[in-house]
């Protein structure tokens, strides 16, 4: 990969209303959530509610996306607390 494509960015912690905020307190450095599987009622309410999430890095730390549910946007959520270049 050309070095012009590689950049290092530090993302600020998720804002309180962003869906990914509770994922950092799960206690695992990385995990996968399969949104197609059955889940308890509180989880279904979370999956079926409209969410706000972090936007693209180019938009800056306040960038966000909203308007759909997690289940509409994703089949899986792959959460990694720390991501580094290969």
C-alpha positions as CSV (number, residue, x, y, z in Angstrom):
1,X,0.0,0.0,0.0
2,X,1.5,3.4,-0.9
3,X,2.4,5.4,2.2
4,X,0.2,8.3,1.0
5,X,-2.8,6.2,1.8
6,X,-1.7,5.4,5.3
7,X,-2.4,7.8,8.1
8,X,-2.7,7.5,11.8
9,X,-5.7,8.9,13.6
10,X,-6.8,8.9,17.2
11,X,-10.5,8.9,17.6
12,X,-12.0,10.6,20.6
13,X,-14.2,8.6,22.9
14,X,-17.7,8.1,21.5
15,X,-20.2,10.7,22.5
16,X,-22.8,9.7,25.2
17,X,-25.6,9.2,22.7
18,X,-23.6,7.3,20.0
19,X,-24.5,3.6,19.9
20,X,-20.9,2.5,20.2
21,X,-20.4,4.2,23.6
22,X,-21.4,1.1,25.7
23,X,-19.3,-1.2,23.6
24,X,-16.0,0.1,25.2
25,X,-17.2,-1.0,28.7
26,X,-17.9,-4.6,27.8
27,X,-14.6,-5.8,29.1
28,X,-13.2,-7.4,26.0
29,X,-10.6,-5.7,23.7
30,X,-12.4,-7.1,20.6
31,X,-15.6,-9.0,19.9
32,X,-18.3,-9.6,17.3
33,X,-22.1,-9.2,17.7
34,X,-24.2,-11.0,15.1
35,X,-27.3,-8.9,14.7
36,X,-29.1,-11.6,12.8
37,X,-29.3,-13.9,15.9
38,X,-32.0,-13.9,18.5
39,X,-31.4,-11.7,21.6
40,X,-33.1,-10.8,24.9
41,X,-35.8,-8.1,24.8
42,X,-33.6,-5.2,26.0
43,X,-31.1,-6.0,23.2
44,X,-33.9,-6.1,20.7
45,X,-35.1,-2.6,21.8
46,X,-31.6,-1.4,21.4
47,X,-31.3,-2.9,17.9
48,X,-34.7,-1.7,16.8
49,X,-34.3,1.9,17.9
50,X,-32.9,4.6,15.6
51,X,-29.2,5.2,16.4
52,X,-26.6,7.9,16.1
53,X,-23.0,6.8,15.4
54,X,-19.6,8.2,14.6
55,X,-19.2,9.6,11.1
56,X,-16.3,9.4,8.7
57,X,-12.9,10.6,10.0
58,X,-12.7,13.2,7.3
59,X,-15.7,15.0,9.0
60,X,-13.8,15.6,12.2
61,X,-14.5,14.5,15.8
62,X,-18.1,15.8,15.7
63,X,-19.1,13.9,12.5
64,X,-22.0,11.5,12.9
65,X,-24.5,9.5,11.0
66,X,-28.1,8.9,12.1
67,X,-31.5,7.8,10.8
68,X,-31.6,4.0,10.8
69,X,-31.4,1.1,13.2
70,X,-28.4,-1.1,13.8
71,X,-30.2,-4.0,12.3
72,X,-30.9,-1.9,9.1
73,X,-27.3,-0.8,8.7
74,X,-25.4,-3.9,9.8
75,X,-25.5,-7.7,9.9
76,X,-22.5,-7.9,12.3
77,X,-20.7,-5.4,14.6
78,X,-17.0,-6.0,14.9
79,X,-15.7,-4.0,17.8
80,X,-11.9,-3.5,18.4
81,X,-10.9,-1.2,21.2
82,X,-7.5,-0.6,19.6
83,X,-6.8,-0.8,15.8
84,X,-3.2,-0.5,14.5
85,X,-1.7,-0.7,11.0
86,X,-0.6,-4.2,9.9
